[in-house]
Amino acid sequence: MKKTIIALTAFTLVLILSGCAGSGTQNSDSAIETTVSATTEDTTAATEETLTETVTEAETSAETSDETTADSTAETTALTETTAENGDQVTPVTDEAPLIALTKKLLLEYQEIDSVCAFGLATDSNDTYQPEGSDAVYQRVTGEFESIDDLKRYFAQTLTGDEKEKIENSVFGCEIPIYIEHEGKLYMANGGRGSNMNYVMDTIKVSNITKDDYTATFKNEELGGELTDHTATVVRIDGEYLISSIK
């Protein structure tokens, strides 16, 4: 009898323990599932929030970048327009270095002008003209110059005053002009001469500088290598610097 009671008691404990174990396992699984579900939801929500913030930040950044670019472009455009508007008002140069560079540029242009005056333009030898009563034979000029006015405008880009007048007289006002017009075309006389303009550019010096003019001195290498001294007066007219005389 006692053995029977002990056996029953032991069986009952086993059933009780088995029931608790089963219930605990189920509760544990349920808790795990609940925790995983909650964690997943939290993670999903956090991810969605992060993505939303990222997209918002990206859009904000893009908008800011566009605005900054637009502002920068507007400022650059305004600056360019201001510079363009002020371009006509050239500030007088007073420093020696830029004036020396400017003088070099003008002297190089003057050498090219002298070449034009020395029968230096290209011509069509098959298109000739001889004025009545003249021994001079002219050939039609080819290239950029089509009239005497074109040549005068070309001279005026570098020269003014006495120097411009001297050059024009040497090609248009002499007994046998170097350039004439005939039937709307520009002709150059047959001829030629050498050029004695061999300015030594690294000898240029400037002085007597004002807002309206300055003086430049430089040397010229003559035939045979002799160096001679020369002086040029450069004036500022309507913002442009031009040679008014060379001696």
Secondary structure in CASP SS format (residue, H / E / C, confidence):
PFRMAT SS
TARGET T0000
AUTHOR 0000-0000-0000
METHOD secondary structure of the structure
MODEL  1
M C 1.00
K H 1.00
K H 1.00
T H 1.00
I H 1.00
I H 1.00
A H 1.00
L H 1.00
T H 1.00
A H 1.00
F H 1.00
T H 1.00
L H 1.00
V H 1.00
L H 1.00
I H 1.00
L H 1.00
S H 1.00
G H 1.00
C H 1.00
A H 1.00
G H 1.00
S H 1.00
G H 1.00
T H 1.00
Q H 1.00
N H 1.00
S H 1.00
D H 1.00
S H 1.00
A H 1.00
I H 1.00
E H 1.00
T H 1.00
T H 1.00
V H 1.00
S H 1.00
A H 1.00
T H 1.00
T H 1.00
E H 1.00
D H 1.00
T H 1.00
T H 1.00
A H 1.00
A H 1.00
T H 1.00
E H 1.00
E H 1.00
T H 1.00
L H 1.00
T H 1.00
E H 1.00
T H 1.00
V H 1.00
T H 1.00
E H 1.00
A H 1.00
E H 1.00
T H 1.00
S H 1.00
A H 1.00
E H 1.00
T H 1.00
S H 1.00
D H 1.00
E H 1.00
T H 1.00
T H 1.00
A H 1.00
D H 1.00
S H 1.00
T H 1.00
A H 1.00
E H 1.00
T H 1.00
T H 1.00
A H 1.00
L H 1.00
T H 1.00
E H 1.00
T H 1.00
T H 1.00
A H 1.00
E H 1.00
N H 1.00
G H 1.00
D C 1.00
Q C 1.00
V C 1.00
T C 1.00
P C 1.00
V C 1.00
T C 1.00
D C 1.00
E H 1.00
A H 1.00
P H 1.00
L H 1.00
I H 1.00
A H 1.00
L H 1.00
T H 1.00
K H 1.00
K H 1.00
L H 1.00
L H 1.00
L H 1.00
E H 1.00
Y H 1.00
Q H 1.00
E H 1.00
I H 1.00
D H 1.00
S H 1.00
V H 1.00
C H 1.00
A C 1.00
F C 1.00
G C 1.00
L C 1.00
A C 1.00
T E 1.00
D E 1.00
S E 1.00
N E 1.00
D E 1.00
T E 1.00
Y E 1.00
Q C 1.00
P C 1.00
E C 1.00
G C 1.00
S C 1.00
D C 1.00
A C 1.00
V C 1.00
Y E 1.00
Q E 1.00
R E 1.00
V E 1.00
T C 1.00
G C 1.00
E C 1.00
F C 1.00
E C 1.00
S C 1.00
I H 1.00
D H 1.00
D H 1.00
L H 1.00
K H 1.00
R H 1.00
Y H 1.00
F H 1.00
A H 1.00
Q C 1.00
T C 1.00
L E 1.00
T C 1.00
G H 1.00
D H 1.00
E H 1.00
K H 1.00
E H 1.00
K H 1.00
I H 1.00
E H 1.00
N H 1.00
S H 1.00
V H 1.00
F H 1.00
G C 1.00
C C 1.00
E C 1.00
I C 1.00
P C 1.00
I C 1.00
Y E 1.00
I E 1.00
E E 1.00
H E 1.00
E C 1.00
G C 1.00
K E 1.00
L E 1.00
Y E 1.00
M E 1.00
A E 1.00
N C 1.00
G C 1.00
G C 1.00
R C 1.00
G C 1.00
S C 1.00
N C 1.00
M C 1.00
N C 1.00
Y E 1.00
V E 1.00
M E 1.00
D E 1.00
T E 1.00
I E 1.00
K E 1.00
V E 1.00
S E 1.00
N C 1.00
I C 1.00
T C 1.00
K C 1.00
D C 1.00
D E 1.00
Y E 1.00
T E 1.00
A E 1.00
T E 1.00
F E 1.00
K E 1.00
N E 1.00
E E 1.00
E C 1.00
L C 1.00
G C 1.00
G C 1.00
E C 1.00
L E 1.00
T E 1.00
D E 1.00
H E 1.00
T E 1.00
A E 1.00
T E 1.00
V E 1.00
V E 1.00
R E 1.00
I E 1.00
D C 1.00
G C 1.00
E E 1.00
Y E 1.00
L E 1.00
I E 1.00
S E 1.00
S E 1.00
I E 1.00
K C 1.00
END
